[in-house]
Amino acid sequence: MTTPAVSFEFFPPKNLEASFRLWDTVQVLAPLNPRFVSVTYGAGGTTRDLTRDAVATLHKNSGLNVAAHLTCVKATREETLEIANAFAEAGVTEIVALRGDPPQEDGKFTVHPGGFASSVELIAALKETGKFTIRVGAYPEKHPEAASEAADVAYLKRKFDAGADEAITQFFFDTEHFLRFRDACAKAGIDKPIVPGIMPIENWKGIRRFALNTGTSVPAWLDEAFDKAERDDRQDLFATALCTEMCTDLIAEGVDKLHFYTLNRPELTRDVCHALGVTPSVRLENVA
């Protein structure tokens, strides 16, 4: 089996305890030599400053290739590009460019006065600077706001045409969703990398709620399987085996890159990577 290249997503800490958890996560996963690690924004841009601080600290102290999430929410074009340029000046030249989720109280995305109206506009502006490698989101199952799966593919093509270099998908529970999406993208003329997003399941009930909110379908058999695993006190063992099997199936279909949503809880991600042959090659020292 081919050993995949991996990348990891973190979220910025909101308090001291969460800061320690983030650094612990980095120390566990950095030895796996990821292509990059990314740091998210909260819904509605609620963690913009925290993201900026976490990105700067990771870039300075971890030795990792750090990518910053950047969204169109609650900022003018000038403010958004000012943040991007600050990242570039700090040596961070990887951006995950997203429209962004609206604030919870708003319910739907509305264009900020003077702001970018879409991720396509943001991508084009970032591309024009010539400073960044640009990654974008993709949806192997229909985005809740999309008219159809075909519309999702067409919109992803617009992102690539605007200057994106690579796409990372929303997580999924059935590899067939990703493989059909990849085939549809190829048929539409998309030839840039599309990397599957992988969610090791630390907490089934929490991930299940999140999946339903994002339009990710939940197979009935998974409910039954996690109920049984919980009764037998084997949730982590089952989650590791399930995720490893899914990744192995993807690799068998020619996937050579995987992006893990870690939720700042690294153990399952580490164990899955080890099972896939991704083993420590660089030991991180003195992260502070």
N, C-alpha and C positions, 0 to 999 in steps of 0.2 A: 504494500500500500504506500502510495506517495505521501510524504509528510507535508501537511499544508503549512503555508505561512499564516500567521495569526495576528490579530489586532484586538484591542480591548477598549471598552467604553466605561468611563467612570462618571459619577456625578459629583459636583462640588460640595464640600462639607458646609453645613450650616451652623455647627457649633464645635466646641473643642473635642468632644467625644467622637464626632463624625470625622474630624480632622485626623485623629489617630487611626480611625478605621481606614480612611483613604490611604494613609502612609503604609499601614499594614498590607493593604491590598496591593499597592505598588511593589512592596518588597517581595510579596509572594509571586507576583506575575512577571516582574521585570526580567528575572533570569531566563524566561522563555523566549527572550529576544523578539518581542513583537515588532511588526513593521511600523506601527504607530500606536499611540493610545489617544483617545479623545475624551474631552470633558464637556458635558452637556449644559444646556440652558434649562431652567425650569419653565413650566408653562407660563406664557405671558411675559417671558423675559424676567421672571422673578429672581433669578440667581445670576443676572448678568455680571455684577461686580464680583460675586463669589467665583464665577467661572473664570473671569479674567485673572483673579488672584491665584486660583488653583493652577491654571495653565502656566502662569509666570513661574510659580514655585516649582512645579514639576519640570519645566524646561530647564530651570537653573540647576536643580539639585539631583534629578533622577538619571540623567544621561539618556533618556528616552526621546524618541521622535514624537512630539506632542502636537495634536490637532485640536483646535478650538472650534466649538460650535458657534455659529453666528446666525441670527434670525432677523426677520423683518419687523418683529413685534415691538410696538411702543418706542420707536426711534425714527428720526428723520434719516434721509440718505446720508447726510453729512455726518451725523452722529454714528451711524453704523460703519461708515468707511473710516471714521476717525478711530474707532475701536479696532478695525482690521489693520490699519496702519500702525497702531500701537503694538499689536501682536508682531507685525513684520519687523518693527524696530527692535523688539525684544528677541528676535531670532526665530519666532514661531511663524512658519510659512505654510502650514497645513491648515485648511479651513474646511469644516463641514457646514455647508451653506444650506439653510432650511428656511422655509417660510415661517415656521414656528407655530406652536399651539397658542390659541388665544387665551387671555386671562379667563379663569373659570367663571367669573361673574359676567363676562361678555357672551359666552356661549358659542360665538362664531368669530372668525377672523374678519377684522375691518382694517382697512389701510390707514396707517397713521398719517396725519397731515404732513406732507412732504416726505413720506417714507416710501420704501420699496413696496410695490403692489403685489409682488410675487417672488418666489425663489428664483425664477428665470431672470428677473431684473437684477436681483442681487448677484447672481452668478456672473452675468454679463459685466457688471461693474467691477467685481473682483478680478475677472479675467483681464479687463482693460488695464489694471494696475501692473500686470505682469509679475506680481510678487508671490503668487500662491499656487499650491496644488489644491484643487477644489474637489471635494467629495460631496455627494448629494444623497438624499433619501430615495428609496424606491419601494414599491408595494406589490409583493407577489400575489396578494389578495386585494380586492377592490378597496381603495381608500374610501372611507365613509362619505367624503364629499364628492367623489368622482362619479361621473355618469355611467361608467362601465369599466371593465378591465382593459378594454382596448383604449379607452381614454387615458388610463394610467400609463400605458405603454407610450402613447403619443406624447404625453406630457413629459415623460422621462426623456424622450428623444429631444424635446425642446431644451431641456436642461443640458444635455450633452452638446447640442448645437450652440448653446450660449457659452460653452467653455468648460463644462465639468470634465474632470479627468476619470472619475470612478464613482460608482453608486454602491451604497450599502442598503440592504433591504430591511424592512420591518421583520421581526421574528415571525416564525410560523411553526406549526406542529406537524405538518405533513410535507415531506420533501417534494411530493408531486406538485404542490403549489409553486415552489421555487422553480422546478425544472420546466413546467409549462410556461411560466413567466419568462424564463431565460430564452426559451425557444421563440416565444412571441416577440421578444426584443430583437433577437437575431433576424427574424423575418421582417421586422420593421426597419432594418438597416443599422441597428445599434451594434457597434463593434468594440465599445469600451468595456472595461471590466465591471461586472455586477457581482458584488460579494454578498453572500448570504449572511444575514444577521442571526446569531444563535443565542438563545436564552436558556442557559442552565436553570432548572426550576428549583429554586431554593425554598419557595413557599407556594404550593400549588394554588391555594385559594386566592392569594394576592395576585399571582400571575394570571389566573383565570379571569379575575375582574378586569385587569388591565387589558387582556386580550380582547374581551368583549367590547371594551370602550374604543378600541382601535380598529375594529373590524376583522380581527384575526379569528378564524373559525376554531372552535374547540370540539374535537372528536369526543363522542360520548364515552368511548372506551377508556379515555384518559381519566375521566372522573372515577370510573370504577377501579382502574388500576391504582390511582393515588389513594383512594379510600382503603384498598386492601394493603398497600404499602404502609399507610399510616397505622392501621391496626396491628401490623407485624413489626412496627417500629423500624422500617427499612426505607424510609422516604429518600434519604440521601443516596443510598445504594441504587434504588430504582431510578432516581433522577439522573445519576451519573451514567447508568447503563443506557437509559433512553436517549440521552443527549449524544453519547458516544456512537450509538447505532445510527442515529440520524446523520451525524457528521460523516461516518464511514460510508453511508449510502451516497451522500453528496460527493465525496471524494471519488467513489467508484464511477460517478457520472462526469468526472473531469473537473470538479471544483478544486482549485488549488489554493484558495484563500478563504479564511473564515474570520468573521468579526463577532466577538463575544460581548454581550451585554452583561456586565459583571454585577451590577447593583451594589458595587463596593463590598461584595462578599466573594472572595476569590477562590475558596476551597474547591467548589464544584468545577469551576472553570479550569483550575489547575489540574484536577484529577482527570477531567475529560481530555485536556491537552496531552497529559502524560499517556493516556490510553491511545491517543492518535499518533504517538511517537514524537511529540513536541516536548523535548526535555531540556532541562537547564543548560545553558551554554555560557551565560554571563551572570555573575553574581553581583547584585547591587550592594554597594557599601555606603554607609553614612548618609542615608536619606534623612533630611531634617527640614 
